[in-house]
Amino acid sequence: MGEHRAPFLGLPGLGIGAVRDGGAPLGIQLIGRAFDEESLFQAAEVIERRSGLTTPIDPVRRA
């Protein structure tokens, strides 16, 4: 239940694709300080920039 409390406490959260493990994309969830979205966005930007994952992940497989 603990992982679902952040929104009710006013804690901003976001998920980003960050790295690849053997070709499979992995995601990271970040939870920020209450009402401090700006710091959360800055941290996410650093992670995205350093991850090397430059293209959006397409959840639909193309034949």
Backbone hydrogen bonds in HBPLUS format (Angstrom, degrees):
<---DONOR---> <-ACCEPTOR-->    atom                        ^
c    i                          cat <-CA-CA->   ^        H-A-AA   ^      H-
h    n   atom  resd res      DA  || num        DHA   H-A  angle D-A-AA Bond
n    s   type  num  typ     dist DA aas  dist angle  dist       angle   num
A0004-HIS N   A0001-MET O   3.07 MM   3  5.67 160.7  2.11 120.0 126.0     1
A0005-ARG N   A0002-GLY O   3.35 MM   3  5.56 171.3  2.36 112.4 113.8     2
A0008-PHE N   A0005-ARG O   3.06 MM   3  5.48 122.5  2.40 112.1 126.4     3
A0009-LEU N   A0005-ARG O   3.18 MM   4  6.37 131.1  2.44 151.3 164.8     4
A0009-LEU N   A0006-ALA O   3.13 MM   3  5.23 141.7  2.28 102.6 113.7     5
A0011-LEU N   A0006-ALA O   2.98 MM   5  4.99 156.9  2.04 157.0 149.6     6
A0010-GLY N   A0007-PRO O   3.34 MM   3  5.33 164.6  2.36 102.0 105.7     7
A0035-PHE N   A0010-GLY O   3.24 MM  25  6.24 151.6  2.32 172.8 166.0     8
A0032-GLY N   A0012-PRO O   2.78 MM  20  5.32 169.4  1.79 158.6 162.3     9
A0014-LEU N   A0030-LEU O   3.01 MM  16  5.48 149.6  2.10 147.3 155.9    10
A0030-LEU N   A0014-LEU O   2.84 MM  16  5.48 168.3  1.85 169.1 171.5    11
A0016-ILE N   A0028-ILE O   2.91 MM  12  5.46 157.6  1.96 152.3 159.1    12
A0028-ILE N   A0016-ILE O   2.84 MM  12  5.46 155.8  1.90 156.1 164.2    13
A0018-ALA N   A0026-LEU O   3.09 MM   8  6.18 163.4  2.11 153.6 158.5    14
A0026-LEU N   A0019-VAL O   3.01 MM   7  5.64 152.1  2.09 167.2 162.0    15
A0021-ASP N   A0024-ALA O   2.92 MM   3  5.30 165.3  1.95 151.6 150.3    16
A0024-ALA N   A0021-ASP O   3.26 MM   3  5.30 163.4  2.28 110.7 110.7    17
A0036-ASP N   A0033-ARG O   3.05 MM   3  5.35 147.8  2.16 144.0 135.0    18
A0041-PHE N   A0037-GLU O   2.86 MM   4  6.17 159.4  1.91 160.3 165.6    19
A0042-GLN N   A0038-GLU O   3.00 MM   4  6.25 156.4  2.06 149.0 155.6    20
A0043-ALA N   A0039-SER O   2.98 MM   4  6.21 159.5  2.03 148.0 153.0    21
A0044-ALA N   A0040-LEU O   2.97 MM   4  6.19 161.2  2.01 150.6 156.0    22
A0045-GLU N   A0041-PHE O   2.93 MM   4  6.09 153.2  2.00 146.0 153.3    23
A0046-VAL N   A0042-GLN O   3.14 MM   4  6.42 156.6  2.20 147.8 152.8    24
A0047-ILE N   A0043-ALA O   3.07 MM   4  6.36 164.4  2.10 152.2 156.1    25
A0048-GLU N   A0044-ALA O   2.90 MM   4  6.09 167.6  1.92 154.5 157.8    26
A0049-ARG N   A0045-GLU O   2.96 MM   4  6.06 160.7  1.99 147.4 152.9    27
A0050-ARG N   A0046-VAL O   3.03 MM   4  6.20 157.5  2.08 150.8 156.2    28
A0051-SER N   A0047-ILE O   2.96 MM   4  5.89 127.7  2.24 145.3 158.4    29
